[in-house]
């Protein structure tokens, strides 16, 4: 039984310049990024690599159309390395640019072509949430099928993940908090996953400790205090990514996908709506399994009784950013059944990682309570 896997080398630098020098970024490199990151961190370095600005190929979450257009632009040049500098969208797209002679994204997702990796992949995350720099997964919306599809294969592991805390500096408060809440959910869902083991739990727990203490410090000292914690948050997000890359995430992610897809709610924000409610149900169903040491650790961090941890987490997170009833996103009461059915039908890959199984009724009632 495979116990733990991390084929990606983790690197850390104080600034982008040191990374560019150490990795000798040059002519054979393709850098996928955004103009708002290029201008402050890369422009002055006069690097010889080619730069592609993701936003020129479409807005919002990654789609196959975006990836196809980028393939069209870059296919003429034989790059040695693809370097992603950005958040989840940039990273998910970059993961699909590393294969030989591929220009059609749908072919990749439907398994119509043999995928041969012929470029190294280097990922430099600029949010503190996805953990995608250390997972083997890329998720994009396939426009023609009106759905998100995921590609999971070992080739999608980056050769290098590069952590540069200063790149989080310009991240607006909302993006920072929502991405960090996503990281906390990665850590907590992976901790109680049936696939969790001593390695993943040790890493999950470290991420939980750092993120919760960081959130509490931001509540106490105000939003600007996050600038003092950039290194803590980028490391914790990476830890959480390593843990969930091995142990998986479950119902919180599963229940959030229909909301994200129907109303274009960003991933971290959508997850946040379901997080504590799912864990309250888990805790009620079985307080004595892997959730017990988790609750004890959270109680100690938060300074509350074990029974109170999920209410206490809600309070801390609510002081950072408020949750919203689902109807405020545009959801209709009549959609509750449809969302539930879609979770049961399409998200079994994630539901398999639940701490305890959730019935259709239990999922339906979570949507009802949050509506
Ligand atoms: Fe996530």
Boltz pocket constraint, residues with backbone or C-beta under 6 A from the ligand:
constraints:
  - pocket:
      binder: B
      contacts: [[A, 129], [A, 130], [A, 182], [A, 186], [A, 253], [A, 267], [A, 271]]
      max_distance: 6.0
